[in-house]
Amino acid sequence: DSPRFGEQVIVKGIVAKDIAVGDIFEVEGGHSPLRVEVSSPRLPCSYVDKRNGSAFGMKGVKRYTMTEGLAGWFTRVLVPGELRDGMHLVRTAHPHPKWTLPEISRALYGEGPKRRQMLGYPYWSRSKEELQELCNLPHRR
């Protein structure tokens, strides 16, 4: 229940494995005009390992959350509005179900040379076509 990753908003009931780039969330019931769009997985910093008493490097919490898409996500505000404790966000669009947060995170940070993985550097080892597909998503800025 205590924030462990520097969260700005904690959303209960949404599982990271089901969130994809381009997903749009709105406040349920029209209590606010707020509309946000998922733009990318969040990358944790080394503070995550320190705060959680974890080992640094390949066996740390940072590495695990980074490669599994579990460190949260960034959104862009499409329509500004208020978000208060107790409001419920609902997904109203899911245009790219293939590009979930874990899928993108694994592709960039969980595959490729171990040294790059250890340092937390992105590396693309999949096909050029798949990279082009991801780069061409209009929702990934």
C-alpha positions, 0 to 999 in steps of 0.5 A, a space after each residue: 500500500 506504500 508507494 515504492 516506485 515514486 508513483 504520482 498516481 496509484 491505480 488499483 485494479 489495472 494490471 500492467 500486462 493488460 495496458 498497451 501504448 495508445 490505451 485511453 483512460 477516462 474518469 468513470 461517471 463523467 465526474 471529470 473531463 480528464 482523458 489520458 493516453 498511455 504513451 510508454 512504459 516507465 523505466 525505474 531508477 536505481 533508487 528502486 533497488 535501494 528503497 526495496 533493499 534489493 540487489 543491484 544489477 541483473 537480480 535487482 528489483 529495478 531490472 525485474 520491473 524494467 524488463 517486465 513492464 511493472 514500473 508504471 507507465 507514462 501518459 499524455 493528457 488529452 483532455 485536462 481535468 481533475 483526478 481525486 482519490 476515489 475516482 475511477 479510471 476506465 479504459 475507453 480505447 485499446 487500439 494496439 493490444 499487441 504492444 503491451 507494457 511488458 511486451 515493449 519492456 521485454 523487447 527493449 530491456 530483456 533481450 539482447 546482450 547481457 552486458 546491455 541488459 545489466 547496464 539497463 540500455 535498450 537493445 532491439 534484437 527482433 525484426 526490423 519490421 516489428 521495430 518499424 511497426 512499433 516506431 510507427 504507432 501514433 501513440 508512442 511519443 
